[in-house]
Amino acid sequence: MPLVYPIMNSHGQLKIVDYFCFAGHYPFGNPDRFDLEDLIREMDADGIAEGYVTDIGSVFRKEATDANVAFIQRCNSYAERLKPLAIIDLSVETFEKDIAVYSEMGAAGVRILPNYHGYDLDSSYCRRLLDILAQKKLMLFVAKQIEEPRFQSVSLGVKALSLSDISCLTANGHDVRVVLNNFTPVEIQNEFATPPTDVYFDVSAFDSGFYSMETIIEQWGTEAFVFGSQVPILYRGATLSNLRNSMLSGDDVASIIAKDLSIEKYKD
């Protein structure tokens, strides 16, 4: 299933797609309240056409079902711009039924947070999750961590996931597109000799070491990389600025920021 990019808007500009953004209410510390309208204003300021968005507050809820329903419904009012992700706790035995409901409502994918919800991924969880996502043609999102240690106290953070913690997802053969957020180039290269199939890494943490962004893209190309702003937890425009001020070619930057993984475009 080849990817098609770049996509241009009616003004001949690249259609930037953001795979790591948030809205809602952060339960402690900054960024406090950040509504969908706030997110869209920031997207407009940076020329971002679409965002795969997670409700910040739902990350920290014991039970996110009602919050997921309300969030998807709110995002559906901005369907051309916002692609909602439902928060799924795999330790809740109804998760397959819940995912089916969210799919019917218009969710673009799901986000799992084993480090926040207190369980370890095992082969049974992975198989069940990937089976239902493949059936519903939904994407899967997993973040190393939601908080941003470069801008927030480490006392607020949950223990970060390692790529080995989620290895049963990156070795999937279920035709599910997996987007991994906030992992550094060094972590990625230490785990994978070559890009894993149908797994994509956002570049929000690619400023973690000198020339690390350029090194991994020089070795792998841009196929496995997508744009993620981490707004509002990371300062607006920071990731775009890092990309545009890197030593990557203009074509490489364009292929990253405009990559569209939308499942609807790539049905068999």
Salt bridges, closest charged atoms under 4 A:
ASP32 OD1 - HIS25 NE2 3.42
ASP35 OD1 - ARG33 NE 2.82
ASP38 OD1 - ARG41 NH2 2.30
ASP44 OD1 - ARG81 NH2 2.89
ASP46 OD1 - ARG236 NH1 2.83
GLU50 OE2 - LYS15 NZ 2.72
GLU93 OE1 - ARG128 NH2 3.23
GLU96 OE1 - ARG128 NH2 2.82
ASP131 OD1 - HIS174 NE2 3.14
GLU148 OE2 - ARG150 NE 2.72
GLU187 OE2 - LYS144 NZ 3.02
ASP198 OD1 - ARG177 NE 3.78
ASP207 OD1 - ARG150 NH1 2.28
ASP260 OD2 - LYS15 NZ 3.49
ASP260 OD2 - LYS265 NZ 3.96
